[in-house]
Amino acid sequence: MSRPDFFPEVERVDGTRSKTKFRLLTALVALVFIFDLVLLAVADHRRSEARAQQQLRHFAELFEQSLDASLAVANLEMWAMIDDISYVPLRNKQYIEQSYGRRMRRAMLEIEQIDSLVLLSTDGTVMWSTAEGLLGMNLADRAYFANAITLSRGEYTVGSPITSRANSRHLTPIAWPVISRSGELRGVVASSLGAEYFGKLLSLQDVGDDMIVRLVTADGASAFAIGPEEAIDTSQLMTATRPLPEVGLRIEVSRTRKAVMRTFWERTIIFGLITSALSVIVLVSVLRTRAQSVKLASALKQSELDRMKIQATQREFDAIFENVGDGIVVFDDLGTLHRSNLAARQFLNAKDDESAVNCLRNRLPLLTEIPKETAVIPLSLPQTGCAETPQTMQCRVMKLQLYGAEIAYCVLEDISAQERLSETRMSFITSVNHELRTPLTSLSGALDLLRDRFGAELPAGASKLVSMATRNADRLLVLVNDILTLQAIDQNQLLISLEPIRVSDALCDAVQTNAGYGLGRNVTIAADPLPDGEDAIVMLDPIRLQQILSNLVSNAIKYSPQGSQVRIGAELLPDSVRFYVTDRGPGIPSDALGRLFERFGKPIHGRDLQASGTGLGLAITRELVQRQGGEISVTSRSQFDGAQDTGTTFHIRFPRHTKDTGHTT
């Protein structure tokens, strides 16, 4: 019979017992035949005693191992708790209860070897306890306390049995020093090894009713005892002893000689039970092994499916990466990573990834010289095919971190068409300037001259036609000027000359400039006066400021009902000046405020309310405000939102200045 892995010594004894039984039977048969029954009985008795003595020693050894292992586990769990409570000095009961009370109670419940928990300060005073009767007591006279404060991290001590001062129980104390990770002694944690704990350990060893087990301290005191309560003559006992030097205890295991002889007849039954248990264990192990094998096979199959999915995903990614319209190049400064797609190789006229990377790197700065995580770098590459002009490319470089290394992810975009479109637009603007603006200026001047010098002599119908032609020429001239202004803004060619301007002068000029336009629509313009004796200076371009105010005032006049008034004014704030233009028009719907400053935006009113215009005035106004360091905002009460007192107010905020110095940007 093969030996199991657990309790090897027990199985060895059982095997010896089977052989001894056979020998005993053989000897008995022989003795029967030779009439030596007396000698056979004596020999069998001695052999039985020897086996019993061996069993007792083995039981003591097993109990020692269980106790050592159990206390080692308790020691590890207790030191885990001690590490949690030893970061800072232990102050008082309230602090300990709030900070660590729950942790220590949980430890007491989880550590099955102990049945109570006491926390003592370095002078032996009980600072916290699961037994309320111990709080405030001084236990410095206890030997376990004196031993515990001399221990190091990871150690514990077991004291002699004592009687508890809290409940008069007979218990065996066990204590640990509370030492922080820095080595500072914070106190002592004490507990007790209760009789229930020792009884549970013994229950795992299948203790017989006739077996006597005692745990004895170094001074001979009994820490724990189990067995028959009646007095037994020591001469009738067989005893095995096993020391526990680490905890200062000694195990004594005894059985009566009568019980030893009785077990002789029970061995066969016990052996059968053990064999059955082992058979069940082996069967269960086989079944579990098979179940684990099935799971492993399923996991391997799933792993293979996942690998195939990953490969399919990789192929899909490679196909998309290779055929995307923009050129993509990925590389690092170490030269270990180089990859490009088809478009990038065509742009760079390269045959493979390495050539494409080298060609692009020669045209880009080093990654360390690119200050930001993302940079846009213009490139000029030789044109492929029969074209003679070079390709204008835009390279967006994104710096990424991969596996601790910095890599560059570059996207190449052919912007040659955009450049050609920009050139076409510039040519169109130039044509507008030369082919439209100049003739319109001349035409507008001629019509004004005709109306001023010969208006009284013209027939009524001709005068009406002249006025219509003048208005349309002015509208076209405004449109051309707006287009040229936007072009100057987009090309960063807008000339702004900053000068000190008094707020009162700016308001007066705006009223005078737009008064005639308001009279033509029966709308008056009024400037709200500034506070008495107060004025402010802003550093702005006077022409651009009047252009801003005129755009807002003219818009207000367009939407104001006849006979109403448009108000213009300014609020003088400590660090800024806020101009405002207010009208009593129909207001702007709330859903249209977000697109109010868009170029050529969709009309926000119906045909019955929408005023004619280029759709560029407010867009130009916002650009002029922002390029002079200002902010523009709008509030409106619209009849379309159910408001009764309708109207719109535009606010423009500029910083105040005190220095009368100007410059041009």
Beta strands, then each sheet from edge to edge (+ up, - down):
strand 1: 118-120
strand 2: 126-129
strand 3: 157-158
strand 4: 162-163
strand 5: 170-179
strand 6: 185-193
strand 7: 211-217
strand 8: 222-226
strand 9: 237-244
strand 10: 249-256
strand 11: 327-332
strand 12: 338-340
strand 13: 374-381
strand 14: 391-402
strand 15: 405-414
strand 16: 499-502
strand 17: 524-527
strand 18: 537-540
strand 19: 565-572
strand 20: 576-583
strand 21: 631-637
strand 22: 647-655
sheet 1: 2+ 1- 6+ 5- 3+
sheet 2: 2+ 1- 6+ 5- 4+
sheet 3: 8+ 7- 10+ 9-
sheet 4: 12+ 11- 15+ 14- 13+
sheet 5: 16+ 18-
sheet 6: 17+ 19+ 20- 22+ 21-
end
